[in-house]
């Protein structure tokens, strides 16, 4: 269960990095390319954690 929760946190943080400036939630003081890379990596790692959590629970 912990894998799923951690994976969801990583996905949420990745989406925040990708969407914060567009939605008016705040501005990150990093270059835009680095923000996109960081957001993509966080989302991908979150999906991996969710996959591992589902695999451990059900298979």
C-alpha positions as CSV (number, residue, x, y, z in Angstrom):
1,X,0.0,0.0,0.0
2,X,2.9,2.3,0.7
3,X,4.1,2.0,-2.9
4,X,0.8,3.2,-4.2
5,X,0.7,6.2,-1.9
6,X,4.3,7.2,-2.6
7,X,3.6,6.8,-6.3
8,X,0.6,9.1,-6.2
9,X,2.6,11.7,-4.3
10,X,5.3,11.6,-7.0
11,X,2.7,12.0,-9.7
12,X,1.0,14.9,-7.9
13,X,4.4,16.7,-7.5
14,X,5.2,16.1,-11.1
15,X,1.9,17.5,-12.3
16,X,2.4,20.5,-10.0
17,X,5.8,21.1,-11.6
18,X,4.3,20.9,-15.1
19,X,1.1,22.9,-14.5
20,X,1.8,25.4,-11.7
21,X,2.7,28.3,-13.9
22,X,-0.1,27.7,-16.4
23,X,-2.8,27.4,-13.7
24,X,-1.5,30.4,-11.7
25,X,-0.5,28.4,-8.6
26,X,3.0,29.9,-8.5
27,X,6.2,30.3,-10.4
28,X,9.2,28.0,-10.0
29,X,12.5,29.8,-10.2
30,X,14.0,27.3,-12.6
31,X,14.4,27.3,-16.4
32,X,11.3,26.1,-18.2
33,X,13.2,23.1,-19.8
34,X,14.4,21.9,-16.4
35,X,10.9,22.2,-15.0
36,X,9.5,20.1,-17.9
37,X,12.2,17.5,-17.4
38,X,11.7,17.3,-13.7
39,X,7.9,17.1,-14.0
40,X,8.2,14.3,-16.6
41,X,10.7,12.3,-14.5
42,X,8.6,12.7,-11.3
43,X,5.5,11.5,-13.2
44,X,7.3,8.6,-14.8
45,X,8.8,7.5,-11.5
46,X,5.4,7.8,-9.8
47,X,3.8,5.6,-12.4
48,X,6.5,3.1,-11.9
49,X,5.9,3.1,-8.1
50,X,2.1,2.6,-8.7
51,X,2.8,-0.3,-11.0
52,X,5.1,-1.9,-8.4
53,X,2.5,-1.4,-5.7
54,X,-0.3,-3.0,-7.8
55,X,2.0,-5.8,-8.8
56,X,2.8,-6.5,-5.1
57,X,-0.8,-6.4,-4.0
58,X,-2.5,-8.4,-6.7
59,X,0.1,-10.7,-8.3
